[in-house]
Amino acid sequence: MSTPEQQSTLAVDTESPLTWPPKHDVFGVQVSAVTYDEAVDVILAAAQRRVPAQVTLHAVHALITASNDEELRKRVNTFDIVAPDGQPVRWALNLLWGAGLKDRVYGPELMLRLCRQAALLEVPIYLYGSMPDVLEKLSVNLEAGYPGLKIAGDESPPFRQLSPEESKETIERINNSGAGIVFIGLGAPKQDHFAYEHGEEIQAVQVCVGAAFDFHAGTLAMAPPWMQRHGLEWLYRLIREPRRLWKRYFVTNTIFLFKLARAMLRRSTCRSLPRDTKQNSPVT
């Protein structure tokens, strides 16, 4: 008898055309209405075919950064999945678009689910980002947690823009490794820029997972589950690193609330307009 994990792999379809989750406009960013299962299935299907794809996960900070940066927003909006990493982003999707999502798609959790399936399906992964000591601990923990998982390679890039020659060598290393999934842990928005700039050249699914490398390596503590469920992960991290993160969270959280209130007001106003007027009234 097969285990639940083995049974779930049977749902991975490698023959039908890839169908990426639908997206909705949230402050100018096209955010995917997607669940964990949907994301895992389509990412593994693409990975098995070595189809280039880009996936990122946006909490409030990343969403507002992209919303306020035209170039970054244009790049992110070409991605195949922009998942609601934070509970407030999920709430915005539900409030503005009636997405009906019951949970977010949290980067660290998605990474583990993908590793579990990658081990069962024998899809090699590649780790790109963070520091060498973090990558070493991360690799040990992933291999221990998911027997059979093949880590085809890992590298810690320099903290600067890669030269054209360095970019070419990086692409060759990743493609030659045979990896179907490349986890990118560079932090937003650097990881999103990397995934976009190498989008058609890296023959794998690039998945931007932010701080997941540190969480799973054990070098950074994760917020308690109850704080995650209630959208308070930002508060947990702020308490632990107030000097570094206070401006990020207070500024971006305030902007998020303002944009959400404005978007809800516009939608409410549009619904109350006469039909003829409504047809000529944009809703954002």
GURO-420042 format. One record per residue: x, y, z of N, C-alpha, C in turn. Coordinates in steps of 0.001 Angstrom, whole numbers, plus 524288, in hexadecimal, padded with zeros to 5 digits. Layout:
% GURO-420042
XYZXYZXYZ...
This chain:
% GURO-420042
803587FB518000080000800008000080372804D48000080202808AD7FCCE8052980D6E7FC7B803DA8111F800EE807A18144680266806E08182780680803FB81CCE8043D801D082071807AD7FF3C8251E805AF802D58285C8023C807DF8288A803B080B8682B928008280C1E829347FB1480C79823F37FAE280D08821517F5E48081A821D87F29B8038E821997F5337FEAD822377F2647FE568279D7EFFD8002582BA47F2C97FFAC830ED7F0CE80300831CA7EBFE8074882EC37EB7680A9382F847E6DE807D482DC07E1ED803F582A4C7E272801388286F7DDD77FE2182CCD7DB377FD15831157DE377FA05835677DC197FD50839077D8C18027B838617D8DC805E683BC07D5C98058E83A297D0148035183D947CCED8025F83C7B7C768806BB83EE27C4258097C83B907C14D80DCD83D7C7BE0E80C7783D6F7B8428079683C407B7048060D83BE47B18B802BA840857AFCF7FEF08420F7B30F7FB6E8464E7B1937FE5084B877B19B7FC5084F637AEB47FEAE8549D7AED57FEB9856CC7B45E802D6859877B5B88033385BD27BAEB7FF218601D7BB877FC4C85FEF7BFD77F869863E87C0FB7F9EC866A17C60E7FBA586B6D7C5A07FD4486E5C7CA367F884870E17CCCA7F8AA871B07D1E87F423873CD7D4BB7F29B8793C7D2CB7ED9387A967D3367EBD087FCB7D1937EE12884087D5177EE97888B27D2E07F0B888D207D5D17ECB28917E7D63F7ED58894A77DA5C7E9F98992D7DB2F7ED5689DDC7DCB17EB948A26D7DB057EE738A73B7DC147EDE08A8DD7E1C97F2508A9347E47E7F2668AB377E9D47F6618AFAD7E9ED7F4748B4697E99D7F7BC8B91B7E9907FB808B9327E4EE7F9CD8B70A7E0867FD098B7047DBDC8003A8B21C7DB2A800958AEDB7DF278037E8A9F37DEE57FFA88A57F7DDD3801038A2377DA167FDA689DCF7D8B27FEC28993A7DC5C7FB5F898937E0457FC1E894977E4507F8D188FCC7E30B7FB1A88B437E3B87F888886577E2557F4D18847F7E6A67F02A883037E5107EC7E8807D7E8A07EDB987AAB7E87C7F109878E67EC0E7F334873A17EBB57F38B8712E7F1207F30786C067F1587F3B18690E7F6267F8F0866377F6017FA70864057FA6A7FF45860F47FA987FF2385C847F6977FAE48597B7F69C7FA98854EC7F3267FAFB856857ED707F84285AC07EC047F86785C847E6937FDE885E3D7E50E80079861127E88F805C4862EA7E7758098985E527E6EB8094785A937EA8080CC9856147EA5580BFC852F77E54D8071C852057E3EB8060384ED87DF48808348514D7DA4D807248565B7D978808CD858BD7D48F80EB2859A57D4758110885AE17D8F3816B285B9E7D9228197D856797D800817AC852307DA5381A3384D217D9578195F84B627D3BC814D484C757D187813E384B087CC19817AA84DF37C88781868852FB7C98981C17856117C669821AF8543A7C74D822F2853047CC3C82848851547CD83829AB84C3A7CAD3825FE848967CA9D827078439E7C811827FC8443B7C23B825A78483A7BFF68265E849357BA6082AF084CE87B94882D5984EE37BD7B83182852CB7BCF982F8D857947B9FB82AD8859407BB548288B85DEC7B8FD82A22862AB7BC3D82C8C866A57B9E482DF586B557BCDD8290D86E027BF058292C86F547C3FA824C7872057C679826D08750A7CB24823D4878F97CCBF8256687C397D12E820E787C867D5198223B87B8A7D9EF81E7087BA17DE318209687F047E28F81D60882767E49D81EF5885877E91F81A7E885A27ED0781BB0887207F1CC817CD8872D7F5F68181F88C747F8B4813BA88F327F8D9813BD894847FACD810A7895277FFD88136F896B5803EB810E7898B4808998102189E96807C780E668A16480BC880D1E8A6F180B39811C28AA1D80947816568A94380B9381AE58AC6E80A1A81C2B8ABD38045381C658A7028026981DAD8A6177FCF2819718A8337F959814858A7967FAED810318A97D7F7BB810668AF6A7F7278112A8B22C7FB7B811478B7E27FB4A8161D8B9D37F86781A7F8B72A7F91381F408B8A57F63A81E588B8497F05D81BF18B4047EE9E81AD88B3617E909816B98B73C7E72C812DE8B8347EA7280EAF8BBD17E902810BE8C14A7E80D814C68C2D77EB01816E08C8277EAAA81B878C8A97E6FE81D3F8C44C7E4B2821CF8C4577E142820108C2617DBE481FA28C5EC7D82881D6C8C48A7D3148207E8C03A7D053825AC8C0A27D058828D78BCBE7CDAF8284E8B7687D0428288F8B73C7D575827F48B2517D842822808B0197D75F81E968B37A7D77A819358B1AE7D6B3818888AF2F7D15081AAD8B1967CD5081A538AF5E7C80F81CEB8AA027C7D68214D8A9777CA76824168A4787CA6B821048A03C7CD4B81F398A17A7D1F681C6C89DA67D5218175A89BF77D27B814E589F8A7CFB980FF089E477CD328108A89A7F7C89B8155C899647C70581637895607C2FE816E488FF57C5638175088F9E7CA948184388A9B7CD1F8137E8870D7CC8981482881FB7CCBB8104787E307CC2E80CF387DD47D11C80F6C87E867D59980C9087EB57DA9380EC7883187DDEB80B4A886537DFF880CA488A117E418808FC888B77E89680AC1885637EC1480755883367F01A806C9886E57F4C480243886B17F77980175889E27FC2B8044988783800D68091A8892B801A680C5B88708805D280A71888BD80B318085B88D7C80B8F8068488F808108F8009B88F1E8110B7FEBD88E67815DE7F91488E34816B57F6628933A814E57F88C897E6815DE7F5ED89CA2813F77F55089CC980E0D7F90C89A8E80B357F88E89A68805827F41E896B5803FA7F3AB8926D806C67EF4388ED4805D47EA2189190807127E9F68946E80B677E52E8974080CCC7E3B689B1D808817E79989DD2806587E6918A1988022E7E43B89EE57FD637E66789A577FBF17E43A897607F7877DE89895E07F8867DD70894367FD3D7D81D892997FE847D4608973F7FEAA7D61B89B98800EB7D2BB8A02B801707D1B18A2C87FC347D5C18A3437F9007D53A8A61E7F41B7D3238A2C87EFA77D44789DB67EFC57D2FE89A697EB547CFC2895947ECB07CE82894ED7F1B07CB7A8905A7F32D7CE3888B4A7F1EE7D36688B257F2B97D682886927F1467D52B881C27F4857D349882937F9467D1BB87E2B7FC8A7D63C87AD87FE7C7DAF087D167FEC27DF7C87A25800997DF2887961806837DFE08748F808457DF938735B80DD07E4E0873A88107E7E905873F880D777EE3F8744B80FBC7F1C98771780BE57F6038793780DF97F9FA87B8780A977FD5887734808508011F878AE8051180513875018033180A4A877278050F80C058753380982810988771F80C488158C874C8809EA81944878108087E81DFD87650805D8820CE871CA808748220B8722B80D7F824C286DD181011821AB868B980FFC81C8C86918810A38194E8646781078818F98623080AF18186B865918070A81848863C68019F81D658610E80038821BD863208020D826CF860C6800EE8270485B30802F88252885A49807B18254585500809E2821AC8514F806E081D168533C805728197A84FF08027B81BBC84E857FD2681E5E852357FAB7820D4851207F5B08255784D447F64B8285E84DD07FA7B82CAC84A257FB6482AA2844A67FC5682655844317FF2D8240783F0C8002E8228683C6C7FB0481FDC83F4D7F7A381E3E83D147F2A8822D583C427EEFB8269B83FD47EF2682B3A83F497EBCB82E3683A537ED2882E71838FF7F22983111834347F3C682E3382F687F1AE828FB82F7A7F1F2825EC82B0D7F0228262082A787EA368264F82EE67E77B8264082ECD7E1C682BB982EDC7DF6D82FA982F057E2C68352582F1B7E10D83649833E17DD9E8344A838537DF4B8356183D4B7DCAA839B7840157DFB583E4E840D07DD6F84296843637E03B8414E849297E1478436984B307E592842B0850AC7E6DE848008535D7E722847E7858877E6F084CA985BAE7E73D84BA2860077EB2284F71861357EE6684EF18654C7F25D85276869E27F0F28501B86E797F05985318873107EEBA851EC8778E7F26B856018794C7F5478554E87DB87F8CE857C487CCB7FE1E85720880B58018C858DB88078806F385ECE87FDB807648609287E0880BFD8662287D7780D26867B6877B880CE786CBC876A380BF486E7C8712680B8D86D1D86DD88105486DA686FFB8150A86C7886CE0819B1866A586BB781A258636786F698186D85DC286E878187685C5386A478148685EA886A7A80FE085D948668880BE185F318611E80DB986386860CE810738655685BBE812608616F8596A8163E85FA885C94819F585BD585ABC81DCA8569D8597E81B328551885CC98178C8502C85BF6814CA85040856CD811D285477855BC80F0E854E2850E780C0C8548584C2180F8E8574084C48813FD8571D847EB817B18518D847078199F84ED584B3A81B0C8498984ABB81D29845A4848C8819158462284AAF8144F84286848F7810348435C8433D80ED384836841A580E6D8495883C2D80D20847A683887811818481583A5B8165D846598372981AC584062836E381AFB83DDC83B29819AE8382883B58819F683573838A98156D8381983873810F1835B18363D80C428397C832838099D839C382DBD80BA183D51829D38096583C5C8292A8038C8408F8290A800A28401C828857FAF98403782DB57F82183FCA831F97FB0D83FFE837197F88684572837FD7F6468459E839637F15384AA083A6C7EECC84B8B840477EE7384F828421D7F13C85116847957F0E285565847D17ECD1853F6849A07E82D8578E849757E3BC85BEB84D727E42685B24851577E76B85F2C855517E81385D57859927EBC18610C85C847EDAF85FC78611A7F0E5864288650F7F04E862C4869FD7F0BF866C386E057F084864E9873067F32F868B7875877F591867CF87A867F82A86A2B87ECC7F4C3866EF881E27F229868FA885D67EE8986B4588A7A7F17486E6B88D927EEE687090892417F15F86C478964E7F25E86D32899AE7F6368695189DAD7F788869EE8A2727F3FF8695B8A1857EF04869B28A5AB7EB168675A8A3A37E60A866BF8A7177E246864C58A58A7DD33868B38A1FF7DA77866CC89DB57D84B86A4089A2F7D57886BEE89CA97D051870BF89BA57CECE8728D89D677C9B587011899F27C58A86FF989BA77C0A286DD08985A7BC7387059892F57BC3F87565892B87BD158782288DB67BCF68767F88A527C198875F388CBA7C62E87445889D17CACB86EB1887CC7CA1A86B5488AFD7C7CD865EE8894E7C6D9865D6884A57C32B868FB884E57BF1886932880997BB5186B0687B937BDEF86F0687C007C14387110877617C3F786D11875357C7CD86A2C878A77CA6786624876F07CE0F861E4873E77CB3586024875FB7C6CE85C1F873657C3B285E0186E057C1E9862E286DB47C0388650A868B37BE6786546864C37C2DA866E88667E7C77C86740862E37CBF7861D7860C07CD5785DFD864307CD75858BA8627D7CEE58568685EC57CAC7856F98603A7C5DF854CE85CEB7C1BB857A2857B07C15485CC2857C17C1F785FD0852E67C1A785ED584F4D7C64F85CD4851847CA8F85BCF84E5B7CF3D8572484ABE7CE81853B184C1D7CAD984EFC849037CA0884A9184A537CDB984B1E84E7A7D0AE8471284FF07D47884203851747D1BA83DA384FC87D3FE8388A8514B7D1F98364C855E97D4E58380B856A07D9C88364A85B007DD0283B1385DC97DF2C83B29862EC7DEB183F508661D7E0F583CE38697D7E53083E3C868707EA1283C6C86BB87EE598401F8705B7EEDC83DEA875187EEE18410A879D87EF2383FF987C8C7F4558441687D197F7768439087F937FC8F846E8884737FCF2845828886A7F9E78488088D4B7F9D6845AD891BB7FC90840C5890E67FE0783DAA8951D8003C83B4C8987A7FBF7836BD89AC57FD398341289E277F97A836358A3BB7F9E3836B98A6757F577835458A4E07F029839C18A2777ED0383E558A1B57EF6F842DD89FCB7EC8B841B789A997E9F183F0F897147ECB683E03891EE7EA7A83A3A892417E5D98368E895FB7E605832F08969E7E1B2835C1898B07DCD68395C89C447DD9F83C6989E397D93683FAF899D37D6D58420C896987DA248453D8923F7D837841F388E817D4F883D6288D017D6FF83A0B889467D4478384488B757CF06836F8890717CEDC8353C892CE7C9F5839AE892FE7C5FB83E3E894C37C7BC842A3895807C422844A0890637C1DC843A088C087C48D84570886F57C2AB840DB8836B7C12A83C50885DB7C06E8377B882EB7BFBF8377187EFF7BB5383943880827B6C08390387D027B24383DF4879C97B19C841F487AFF7B491846F5878417B3F18478D873AD7B7AC8456B8742A7BC5C845B486FE17C01E8415886C077BEE8842CE867447BD9A83F138633C7BC0583CEC860657C0CE83A3B863527C404838028612C7C8D7833FE865117CADC831308637C7CEE682D90867097D17F83086869D67D5D8830E686EF77D575833618720B7D98582F35873817DD9383033872387E27E82C7A8734C7E6B182F24876CD7EAB982D5A87BA37EB1B82FA687F737EEB282D4487EBC7F4168306887D247F7F182E4B87BB57FD0B8306587F038018D833428833980061834D0886E380471837E988481808DD835DE8852380DAB838AF883798125E8382987DA681389835C687AB681002834FA8751A810FD83A1E8723C811E183E49873DB80F39843578714880FF38450987191815A88449B87631817EE8463B876EC81D61842A7874058211C83D998741682012839F08714E8237683B2C86B758239683BCD8692481F0283C8F8637981EC084224861CE82006845C48658081FE484B1686455821A784B7E864C0827918478E86731829FF84797867DD82FA684A9986C998317A84BDC8702D82DE784EDA874DB82F5884B4B87986830688463D878F082F6D8427587D148307083D7387A8F8326483B6587CB1836B9836B887A6B83916831D387C048361C82E3A878658359B8294287965832F58252B87B06836F68219487E638356481D6E88027838E881A0487B8B83A90817DF87BB383F528145D877888410D80FB08770C83D5B80D8D8725483CD4809328717D83938804928752A83A288034E8764F83F207FEBC87996840157FF9887F2083E0F804768811283E3E8059D8863C83C1F805528861C8362780714881D0833D1806C08814C82E298010F8814182C587FDBD87E6182F297F83E87DF782DA27F57B8834182DCE7F7158869B831747F47188B9F832337F7418902882F8E7FADD88EF482C0F7FD788931982927801248965E82C65803738941383075806D58970B8340480C8E8956C833AB80DE9892B682F89813558911F82EF5816F7895D782ECF8152D89A1B82C678184A89EE382C17819948A0EF8318B815D48A06F8352C816AE8A25183A7C81ACD89F0E83D4281AA4899F183C6581E858967783EBE82402897DF83CE282493898B4837CD829B589A03835B082B6589F77837668279F8A300837E6828DD8A851839A482AF28A84883F3A8288E8A51A8429682A488A4BA8480182FDA8A29D8484D8311089EFB844DA8364789C97844EB83A6D8A01484267838E58A32A83E7883CAC8A68783BC583A6B8AC0A83B12839708AEC883F6F836CB8B3DE83F08839DE8B7FB83C0183EF88B84C83CBD842008BC5E83A188420B8BBB0834328423D8B6DB83271842898B5DC82CD983D388B61082A2B8391A8B48E82CFF8341C8B3BE82A6582FD28B7AB82BB9830AD8BB3282F8482C598BE8E8312982A528C1ED82CAF82DD98C42E829AF82C268C7A08257A829508C4918213B82B788BFF781FEF8291A8BCBF81BDC8236D8BB9781D2B8226E8B9B1821E281D2D8B7EE8231D819698BC5E8242B81B0A8C05B827088176C8C4998282C815FF8C79E8233A819C08C86881FCB818A38CB4581AF68155D8C7FD817448172C8C3368161C814588C00E8123B80F028BE4B8144080E868BD1581947809738BB8581B5E805898BFF781B028075A8C4C081C24803E28C94B81BCD802228CA3881636805CF8C9DB81287804808CA9080CFF800B08C65080B38801928C17980CF77FE178BD2B80B8D7F8868BE4580D5D7F7DE8BFD58123F7F2A28C0E4814537F0028C5598115A7F3118C95A810107F0E78CDC580D1A7EF218CC02807AC7F26D8C91D804FD7F1128C74D7FFBA7EC5F8C3A17FFD27EC258C032803C07E7C68BC988041F7E2B28BF83805227E2D38C34E808B57DE1E8C65E809DA7DC5A8C95F805037E0008CB96802297DEAE8CE8F7FD757DC588CB057F9487DEB08C65A7F8947DCB18C2B37F4A77D7378C0D47F6117D6498BFC17FB067D11C8BE047FCB57CD128C2577FC0F7CEA48C7347FD247CB188CBA17FC807C9A68CC607F6C27CD808CBD27F3517CC738CC657EDBF7C8C68C8317EBC67C9978C36A7ED8F7C6328BF207EBE07C0A98BFF27EDFA7C03F8C1CA7F2CE7BB238C2CC7F5187B8588C72D7F2337BB4C8CB447F0CC7B9078CFA47EDE67B7358CDEB7E88A7BA608CAA97E6027B9028C8C07E0CC7B4018C58D7E0F17B3698C23E7E4ED7AEC28BEF97E54B7A9D68C2367E6167AA738C6D47E8887A5EB8CA147E9AE7A4768CDB27E5307A7CA8CE137E1157A6BC8D17B7DCA57A2908CF1D7D91A79FA98D27A7D64B79C008D0717D26179EF58CD2A7CE5C79C438C9877CBD779EC88C5DD7C8467A1B78C89F7C3E179F568CC9D7C1687A1EC8CF4D7BD157A6EC8D1E97BEC87A6D78D4307C3767AB8B8D6C57C5787AF9B8D2CB7C6DF7ADDB8CE647C8FE7B1748CA587CAC27B4A78C8247C6467B2668C7E37C1A07B52C8C5A17BD367B9DB8C8DF7BBA97B9C28CDF67BCF07BE108D1737BB7B7C1928D2D27C00D7C0E58D00C7C4717C3D88D1587C9247C7CF8CD157CA4B7CCD98CE4F7C9F97D0D48CA5D7CB237D0D18C8E57D0EC7D1EA8C4087D1FC7D25D8C2327D7567D7C48BFFA7D8117DAA58C1C97DC0B7DFE58BFE57DD077E0488BDBC7E279
